[in-house]
Amino acid sequence: MENWLWAAARAEEAAEEAAEAVTEEAAATWGQEAVEKFAETPASVWIGILVVAALALVLLAITKDRKNWSARTVAYGALCVALSFVLSCVRLFRMPQGGSVTPGSMLPIMLFAAEFGIGPGMLAGLVYGVLQYLQGGWFLNVWQFALDYLLAFAALGLAGLAKHFHGEWGL
């Protein structure tokens, strides 16, 4: 009986060691697969990521005045993006090759940019562009995604230029 217990204990230890070895091997295999997929990423994707990062840095550089980024600004930005998103769900006409006509879905972002400036407006537009893609967009390559969704909607923030002209125009 004692030999049987000893053999069962040794079998349990061997099974645990084998399970640990399989787990370590699986982790090493997963890590190797991740590195291989990382290395297979085309250069255009890396360039696209760098362009988006550069856009983010430009947005931060444009807004030199840090008091623009208050809790009030972020809350209004989130509300304007949400209102724009809801308005974009109401489609008056859908184009055959993509796109649609919506009742003023970009207006809240433009009003936000006019009130809070270029930097916050461009960031709100960038977030809205990503949401538009998630709503049902598609793209063929990274450049198309960057131009159609990121850059185009971030350009809505240029309505923030109106903030600089309030004094000149007597508004």
C-alpha positions as CSV (number, residue, x, y, z in Angstrom):
1,M,0.0,0.0,0.0
2,E,2.8,2.3,0.9
3,N,4.5,1.8,-2.6
4,W,1.2,2.6,-4.3
5,L,0.8,5.9,-2.4
6,W,4.5,6.8,-3.2
7,A,3.9,6.0,-6.8
8,A,0.7,8.1,-6.9
9,A,2.5,11.1,-5.3
10,R,5.3,10.8,-7.9
11,A,2.8,10.6,-10.7
12,E,1.1,13.8,-9.4
13,E,4.4,15.6,-9.2
14,A,5.3,14.5,-12.8
15,A,1.9,15.7,-14.0
16,E,2.3,19.1,-12.4
17,E,5.8,19.5,-13.9
18,A,4.5,18.5,-17.3
19,A,1.7,21.0,-17.0
20,E,4.1,23.8,-16.1
21,A,6.3,22.9,-19.0
22,V,3.4,23.0,-21.4
23,T,2.3,26.4,-19.9
24,E,5.8,27.8,-20.3
25,E,6.0,26.5,-23.9
26,A,2.6,27.9,-24.7
27,A,3.6,31.3,-23.3
28,A,6.9,31.2,-25.3
29,T,5.0,30.2,-28.5
30,W,2.4,33.0,-27.9
31,G,5.2,35.5,-27.4
32,Q,7.0,34.4,-30.6
33,E,3.7,34.6,-32.6
34,A,3.1,38.1,-31.3
35,V,6.6,39.2,-32.2
36,E,6.3,37.6,-35.7
37,K,2.9,39.4,-36.3
38,F,4.5,42.6,-35.0
39,A,7.3,42.2,-37.5
40,E,4.9,41.4,-40.4
41,T,3.2,44.8,-40.0
42,P,3.7,46.8,-43.2
43,A,5.7,50.0,-43.2
44,S,2.6,52.0,-44.3
45,V,0.9,51.0,-41.1
46,W,3.8,52.3,-39.0
47,I,3.9,55.5,-41.1
48,G,0.1,55.9,-40.5
49,I,0.6,55.5,-36.8
50,L,3.3,58.1,-36.8
51,V,1.1,60.5,-38.7
52,V,-1.7,60.1,-36.1
53,A,0.8,60.6,-33.3
54,A,2.1,63.7,-35.1
55,L,-1.4,65.1,-35.4
56,A,-1.9,64.6,-31.7
57,L,1.3,66.4,-30.9
58,V,0.3,69.3,-33.3
59,L,-3.1,69.5,-31.4
60,L,-1.3,69.8,-28.1
61,A,1.1,72.4,-29.5
62,I,-1.7,74.5,-31.0
63,T,-3.4,74.7,-27.6
64,K,-0.6,76.5,-25.7
65,D,-3.1,77.8,-23.2
66,R,-3.6,74.9,-20.8
67,K,-6.7,76.5,-19.2
68,N,-8.6,75.4,-22.3
69,W,-8.5,71.8,-20.9
70,S,-10.8,72.1,-17.9
71,A,-13.5,69.6,-16.8
72,R,-16.1,72.0,-18.3
73,T,-14.4,71.8,-21.7
74,V,-14.1,68.0,-21.6
75,A,-17.8,67.7,-20.5
76,Y,-19.0,70.0,-23.3
77,G,-16.8,68.2,-25.8
78,A,-18.2,64.8,-24.8
79,L,-21.8,66.2,-25.0
80,C,-21.2,67.7,-28.5
81,V,-19.6,64.5,-29.8
82,A,-22.5,62.5,-28.4
83,L,-25.1,64.8,-30.0
84,S,-23.2,64.7,-33.3
85,F,-23.2,60.9,-33.1
86,V,-26.9,60.7,-32.4
87,L,-27.6,63.2,-35.3
88,S,-25.5,61.1,-37.6
89,C,-27.7,58.1,-37.0
90,V,-30.7,60.0,-38.5
91,R,-30.1,59.6,-42.2
92,L,-32.1,61.6,-44.7
93,F,-30.6,60.0,-47.8
94,R,-28.0,57.2,-48.2
95,M,-25.6,57.5,-51.2
96,P,-25.1,54.4,-53.4
97,Q,-21.3,54.4,-53.1
98,G,-21.3,55.2,-49.4
99,G,-21.9,58.2,-47.3
100,S,-25.2,59.8,-46.4
101,V,-27.0,63.1,-45.8
102,T,-27.7,63.8,-42.2
103,P,-29.5,66.8,-40.5
104,G,-26.6,68.9,-39.1
105,S,-24.5,66.1,-37.5
106,M,-21.3,68.2,-37.7
107,L,-22.8,71.3,-36.3
108,P,-22.3,70.5,-32.6
109,I,-18.6,69.9,-33.2
110,M,-18.3,73.1,-35.1
111,L,-20.1,75.1,-32.4
112,F,-17.9,73.5,-29.7
113,A,-14.8,74.5,-31.7
114,A,-16.0,78.0,-32.1
115,E,-16.5,78.3,-28.3
116,F,-13.5,76.5,-27.0
117,G,-10.9,77.0,-29.7
118,I,-9.0,75.0,-32.4
119,G,-7.2,72.4,-30.2
120,P,-10.2,71.1,-28.3
121,G,-12.4,71.4,-31.4
122,M,-9.9,69.3,-33.5
123,L,-9.7,66.7,-30.7
124,A,-13.5,66.5,-30.5
125,G,-13.6,66.1,-34.3
126,L,-11.0,63.4,-34.2
127,V,-13.0,61.5,-31.6
128,Y,-16.1,61.9,-33.7
129,G,-14.3,60.6,-36.8
130,V,-13.3,57.4,-34.9
131,L,-16.9,57.0,-33.8
132,Q,-18.1,57.4,-37.4
133,Y,-15.7,54.6,-38.4
134,L,-17.0,52.4,-35.6
135,Q,-20.6,53.2,-36.7
136,G,-20.1,51.3,-39.9
137,G,-17.2,52.7,-41.8
138,W,-14.6,50.8,-43.9
139,F,-11.3,51.5,-45.5
140,L,-8.9,49.9,-48.0
141,N,-5.7,51.1,-46.5
142,V,-4.3,53.1,-43.6
143,W,-4.0,56.3,-45.7
144,Q,-7.7,56.2,-46.6
145,F,-8.6,55.8,-43.0
146,A,-6.4,58.7,-41.9
147,L,-7.8,61.0,-44.6
148,D,-11.5,60.0,-44.5
149,Y,-12.0,59.6,-40.8
150,L,-9.2,61.2,-38.8
151,L,-8.1,64.3,-40.8
152,A,-11.4,65.2,-42.3
153,F,-13.3,65.2,-39.0
154,A,-10.5,66.8,-37.1
155,A,-10.7,69.7,-39.7
156,L,-14.1,70.5,-38.2
157,G,-12.1,71.9,-35.3
158,L,-10.8,74.7,-37.6
159,A,-14.2,76.4,-36.8
160,G,-12.3,77.4,-33.7
161,L,-10.6,80.1,-35.8
162,A,-13.8,82.0,-35.3
163,K,-12.9,82.4,-31.6
164,H,-10.0,84.6,-32.7
165,F,-12.2,86.9,-34.8
166,H,-14.9,87.6,-32.2
167,G,-13.3,90.9,-31.3
168,E,-12.6,92.0,-34.9
169,W,-16.1,91.3,-36.1
170,G,-17.8,92.8,-33.1
171,L,-19.4,89.5,-32.1
